[in-house]
Amino acid sequence: MAYVAVKGGERAIDNAHAWLAATRRGDPAVTDLGIDQIREQLGRAVDRVMAEGSLYDPELAALAIKQAQGDLIEAAFLLRAYRTTLPRFAHSEPVDTAAMAIHRRISAVFKDLPGGQVLGPTYDYTHRLLDFGLESGDVPPPPAEAPVDGGPMQRVNDFLKHEGLIEADGPAHETPGDLTREPLSFPASRDVRLQALARGDEGFLLAMGYSTQRGYGGSHPFAGEIRMGTVKIEIEPAELGFAIDIGDVVLTECQMVNQFKGSRTTPPQFTRGYGLTFGHGERKAMAMALVDRAMRAEELGEDVTAPAQNVEFVVYHSDNIEGTGFVEHLQLPHYVDFQSELETIRRMRAEAGVSQ
Amino acid sequence: MAVLARASSNDIAACLETVSPLVEPVVLRGPEQGLVMVRGRIGGGGGAFNLGEMSVTRCTVRAGAQVGHATVIGRDAALALLAARVDAALQDPGQHEALQTAVIAPLAAHQAAAKAAEAAHAAATRVEFFTLQTMRT
């Protein structure tokens, strides 16, 4: 039974929204929260909203977080709605993450990799004790500096590929599918799956990735490399006919390396799962890489037995905007639907001879 | 263009105060806001995929005989307009040298310094892990 629209109730709705605005503002004696404060001081929330809203714009993400009272899914929803109002001018050249200006780069498989292990601004190795200094607004000391030895940071998988121990990236040239323009169809190709994962809910991907580690489609992963930093964005405007550099974005990339015992066509080698996300989002990038690898089960000749390996299940349920729309619509009036269900149940009970 | 796109309109305007004023432009398009679909590569080096969109603002102006274009990340219309005007002026051989010296060079130096500072912060967090002898026998 479909949802049947209702009308009326405008005054109550207006009043509810006015109360919402007052609730959002909170105690007027407390200083109003600035968009710049959210952008600068709640950066991880901004990054997550940009990733799941699928729109890189820290200012707008900060505004959305304020408007949604910190409800990050609602904030991502606001960004998704906003992007539909804008024309798309161009697509970028594929970003070159090998040329990333590194803020963080670690490998859990090679200790002495060229370029070194760079921790960056990490929560790793903190004690997860509440820092009461933040309550009193302590000013942190300036970050330390050290000489830079320069040189590009080679990707970890490039070390192994010369021996054929790890699978290659595959062919480079193609026009990717776009799930914002074409309806999803299955089997979805890996480019479309990665687009879905990149805008997918971090919590959902975390749970799916975790499930593969616990044995539901086990793929024995190692964090081959995680890197976070800025990459330049290049576009080729039609009026110019050559690529121009329009600025930098912060991205996080994860190369997950997985055991693979080989198949009839492929010798034993390490396979890979890939994660890439807007902003500083290691948990998201790692989970994405685990799920990307899990969804390659069929391609690699593995049995598809676990939820994370089921492409249709993952891709259809990873989007929290669609999920929230369908779950939360249940709270809208369904009076007519329910009346008809009630009639049906009464009739069935009468037919079954159930007494009152 | 890469330098202008990364600058703020205030910084560009401040640099422009030291050179003769730019010709009043005829705005041909914009500044208008839109999106660029950012692409990545599967595995970092394989086939392209669509990562997500980003806000951009673009502007095209004519100043004298030159047409200047700018596309900048974000929604700063003033920056897109000013960058397009400077782009037009840079194509004028009579102004190119002066603008390169007064505007592009100092902004580029400022951006390079900021990037070097970030790289230095990253370098300070570089670690050498020691592998401990395995507990398994």
Interface residues (C-beta under 8 A of the other chain):
Chain A: M50 A51 S54 L55 Y56 D57 E59 L60 R83 L86 P87 R88 F89 A90 H91 S92 E93 P94 V95 T97 A98 A101 I102 H103 R104 K111 G116 Q117 V118 L119 G120 P121 T122 P143 A144 E145 A146 P147 V148 D149 R155 N157 A168 D169 G170 P171 A172 H173 E174 T175 P176 G177 D178 L179 T180 R190 D191 V192 L194 Q195 A198 R199 G229 K232 I233 I235 P237 E239 L240 I244 D245 I246 G247 D248 V249 L251 E253 Q255 R272 Y274 L276 T277 F278
Chain B: M1 A2 A5 R6 Q33 G34 L35 V36 M37 V38 R39 G40 R41 I42 G43 G44 G45 G46 G47 A48 F49 N50 L51 G52 E53 M54 S55 V56 R58 T60 H69 T71 V72 I73 G74 R75 K115 A116 A117 E118 A119 A120 H121 A122 A123 A124 T125 R126 V127 E128 F129 T131
